[in-house]
Amino acid sequence: MFDSPDYPKALSEETFEAWLEKGRESKIGFEYMLVVWDEVEQAYRPVYAESRQHIKELNISPWGDSVEQESLVAVYDLFSEARIGGYSV
């Protein structure tokens, strides 16, 4: 995943699937998984959100527009695995 010049580096499908599963299994009612790039660590990490409002409250700038340590690369629905537009590059 994210294996193109538009992204900082590729993310393995196995890691992505494991992150989805972890979010689904959480006792907190998460609905979304954000894929966040950490500039210092040079790595992706998952951030889970309960709602679209929660995503907005996290206030993570989109990849390519951010000068912060963390950038939002994409948002996925945990259950349909569909990529959610309006939050990503």
Secondary structure, DSSP 8 states (H G I E B T S, - for coil): ---STTSSS---HHHHHHHHHHHHH-SS---EEEEEEETTTTEEEEEEESSHHHHHHH---BTTT--SSEEEEEEEETTT--B-TTS--
